[in-house]
Amino acid sequence: MTTGNASPESPVRVAVLGAGVRGRDHSRRIRSSGGLITAVAEPDDLRRERLAAEHGLPPEACFRDWRDLVEHAAGQADAVLITTQDDDHADPCVRFAELGLHILCEKPMAPTEPDAARMIAAVERAGVVFAVLHPLRYMPYTDVVKDLIRDGRIGEIVNVEHLEPVGAWHFAHSYVRGNWRREEESSSLLMAKCCHDIDWLSYLIEAQPVRVASFGGLRHFTRDNQPAGAADRCLDCALEPDCPFSAPRLYRSCFGDRDREYWPLSVVTPTLTEGALREALATGPYGRCVYACDNDVVDHQVVALDYGNGVTATHTVTAFTEMGHRRTRIFGTHGSIECDGKQVVVHDFRGHPAVAATTIEVPARAEHGVADHGDGDRAAIAAFLTAVATGDTSRIRSGPRESLASHRVVWAAEQARHDNTTLTVPDPLRAPACTTAAP
Ligand SMILES: NC(=O)c1ccc[n+]([C@@H]2O[C@H](COP(=O)([O-])OP(=O)(O)OC[C@H]3O[C@@H](n4cnc5c(N)ncnc54)[C@H](O)[C@@H]3O)[C@@H](O)[C@H]2O)c1
């Protein structure tokens, strides 16, 4: 296995591909976990220079495109962090794996299975460490829930009900006006937002689904639902003050709040002034009426999952909520667990009629509200750095095979939704494609 110069004694050197929101956050986490940022590739001057300044990078370690970094990285980095957009993960992964660099990749691996398969072939051929950032697997909260299940506190799991409440303003920001609004330019909503959830359910249940069905669609954020008299931009709209999706109200409310100035405001305008925001809302994508965008991803979806071992689950994702932590109810043969990202409540039916409820508080360690996934991002990065430094990959919970397996469930669910059918999910390690399930 090629490990560059990484060792338990010297910090793992990481080149960052894409210095956007996640690239900047993860670079900080890499540094605070003992790693070293040694190069960056980012076409946006401000973002590149900001990251270079923060990590003390000389001009010769800064590039506009990850392709320009290829030669430099071979001598100066042990690993790359891939935080470019969804459809630009596969090519850099393959290229840098060929050079023997370890790969830490944002989800999704890739929007399509052939690209994800290329990535796996490349990293396995090169023998490099590869991890996908599925932070939910690494949250301390997940460990609490998993330990309860493993300790038999609810008996055998029978079914699970899981909700991803995206939040109305967050949905409008990312999936109506923003980067993940069009499937052909990024991914389906299920892949972009919920590959984590589908992956997490498999991790909890300790099995892969064998059959899947799904329903959902774009119900609300369409031209048909634009109120009479509304304008196509919030700044021109007489109805804006009372609109739940007012962009000026959302983004102006971020001023003075450090976390929200960073996200979502800095995505809209890198210059945090009222004038710059006004200009961005007048001309940019984030000032558009939510009923007059070019979005096509669904705004609500349900997925039904059969794990083939007597366990079933449902997953719901919806725009029409307050933004919050995922909520899950796990039903077992002699108890249940209800959890909301902060608190885990266990009911034990064996005490009937006095059903005992035990509440476990899981302290949230948040750097940027829910954006750091309950410390899961930091823990995932620390596990990757340890694996690179020691060669021991046992702490990586979301390697190539686990990630491909859960991505495949997402692709199958999307196909089932489009084809209005139930699909058998292919074996994660072998079968090449989905097949229609026998009735
Ligand atoms: N794990 C999670 O929960 C989570 C959350 C949000 C985003 N993501 C994923 O992380 C990735 C990045 O998301 P983001 O919000 O940081 O997006 P972003 O748009 O803020 O950042 C992507 C950056 O890549 C840069 N880039 C484009 N072409 C490049 C090239 N050729 N070379 C180098 N850089 C290039 C862009 O200029 C941009 O700054 C996406 O795949 C996204 O789906 C994951």
The ligand as an SDF file (V2000), in Angstrom:
LIG
                    3D

 44 48  0  0  0  0  0  0  0  0999 V2000
  -21.7920   15.3040    4.1390 N   0  0  0  0  0  0  0  0  0  0  0  0
  -22.7030   16.2740    4.1450 C   0  0  0  0  0  0  0  0  0  0  0  0
  -23.5800   16.3090    4.9900 O   0  0  0  0  0  0  0  0  0  0  0  0
  -22.6620   17.3450    3.0950 C   0  0  0  0  0  0  0  0  0  0  0  0
  -23.2540   18.5850    3.3300 C   0  0  0  0  0  0  0  0  0  0  0  0
  -23.1700   19.5470    2.3170 C   0  0  0  0  0  0  0  0  0  0  0  0
  -22.5220   19.2500    1.1430 C   0  0  0  0  0  0  0  0  0  0  0  0
  -21.9860   18.0250    0.9460 N   0  0  0  0  0  0  0  0  0  0  0  0
  -21.2890   17.6860   -0.3140 C   0  0  0  0  0  0  0  0  0  0  0  0
  -19.9990   18.2880   -0.2850 O   0  0  0  0  0  0  0  0  0  0  0  0
  -19.6190   18.6990   -1.6060 C   0  0  0  0  0  0  0  0  0  0  0  0
  -19.2820   20.1930   -1.5850 C   0  0  0  0  0  0  0  0  0  0  0  0
  -20.4050   20.9110   -1.1230 O   0  0  0  0  0  0  0  0  0  0  0  0
  -20.2730   22.4580   -0.7260 P   0  0  0  0  0  0  0  0  0  0  0  0
  -21.5110   22.8360   -0.0460 O   0  0  0  0  0  0  0  0  0  0  0  0
  -18.9690   22.7020   -0.0490 O   0  0  0  0  0  0  0  0  0  0  0  0
  -20.2610   23.1120   -2.1920 O   0  0  0  0  0  0  0  0  0  0  0  0
  -19.5340   24.4440   -2.6740 P   0  0  0  0  0  0  0  0  0  0  0  0
  -20.1380   24.7770   -3.9760 O   0  0  0  0  0  0  0  0  0  0  0  0
  -19.5780   25.4540   -1.5750 O   0  0  0  0  0  0  0  0  0  0  0  0
  -18.0120   23.9960   -2.8750 O   0  0  0  0  0  0  0  0  0  0  0  0
  -17.5370   23.3200   -4.0040 C   0  0  0  0  0  0  0  0  0  0  0  0
  -16.2900   24.0700   -4.4500 C   0  0  0  0  0  0  0  0  0  0  0  0
  -15.6300   23.3520   -5.5100 O   0  0  0  0  0  0  0  0  0  0  0  0
  -15.0270   24.3340   -6.3340 C   0  0  0  0  0  0  0  0  0  0  0  0
  -14.6290   23.7710   -7.6310 N   0  0  0  0  0  0  0  0  0  0  0  0
  -15.3650   23.7060   -8.7770 C   0  0  0  0  0  0  0  0  0  0  0  0
  -14.6220   23.1680   -9.7680 N   0  0  0  0  0  0  0  0  0  0  0  0
  -13.3940   22.8710   -9.2280 C   0  0  0  0  0  0  0  0  0  0  0  0
  -12.2160   22.3100   -9.7680 C   0  0  0  0  0  0  0  0  0  0  0  0
  -12.1190   21.9260  -11.0500 N   0  0  0  0  0  0  0  0  0  0  0  0
  -11.1370   22.1520   -8.9360 N   0  0  0  0  0  0  0  0  0  0  0  0
  -11.2140   22.5200   -7.6550 C   0  0  0  0  0  0  0  0  0  0  0  0
  -12.3340   23.0710   -7.0970 N   0  0  0  0  0  0  0  0  0  0  0  0
  -13.4090   23.2490   -7.8820 C   0  0  0  0  0  0  0  0  0  0  0  0
  -16.1190   25.3850   -6.4360 C   0  0  0  0  0  0  0  0  0  0  0  0
  -15.6340   26.6270   -6.9150 O   0  0  0  0  0  0  0  0  0  0  0  0
  -16.6150   25.4600   -5.0090 C   0  0  0  0  0  0  0  0  0  0  0  0
  -15.9660   26.4500   -4.2370 O   0  0  0  0  0  0  0  0  0  0  0  0
  -20.8110   18.3530   -2.5090 C   0  0  0  0  0  0  0  0  0  0  0  0
  -20.5740   17.1210   -3.1470 O   0  0  0  0  0  0  0  0  0  0  0  0
  -21.9730   18.2290   -1.5420 C   0  0  0  0  0  0  0  0  0  0  0  0
  -23.0200   17.3850   -1.9800 O   0  0  0  0  0  0  0  0  0  0  0  0
  -22.0150   17.0840    1.9040 C   0  0  0  0  0  0  0  0  0  0  0  0
  1  2  1  0
  2  3  2  0
  2  4  1  0
  4  5  1  0
  4 44  2  0
  5  6  2  0
  6  7  1  0
  7  8  2  0
  8  9  1  0
  8 44  1  0
  9 10  1  0
  9 42  1  0
 10 11  1  0
 11 12  1  0
 11 40  1  0
 12 13  1  0
 13 14  1  0
 14 15  2  0
 14 16  1  0
 14 17  1  0
 17 18  1  0
 18 19  2  0
 18 20  1  0
 18 21  1  0
 21 22  1  0
 22 23  1  0
 23 24  1  0
 23 38  1  0
 24 25  1  0
 25 26  1  0
 25 36  1  0
 26 27  1  0
 26 35  1  0
 27 28  2  0
 28 29  1  0
 29 30  1  0
 29 35  2  0
 30 31  1  0
 30 32  2  0
 32 33  1  0
 33 34  2  0
 34 35  1  0
 36 37  1  0
 36 38  1  0
 38 39  1  0
 40 41  1  0
 40 42  1  0
 42 43  1  0
M  CHG  2   8   1  16  -1
M  END
$$$$
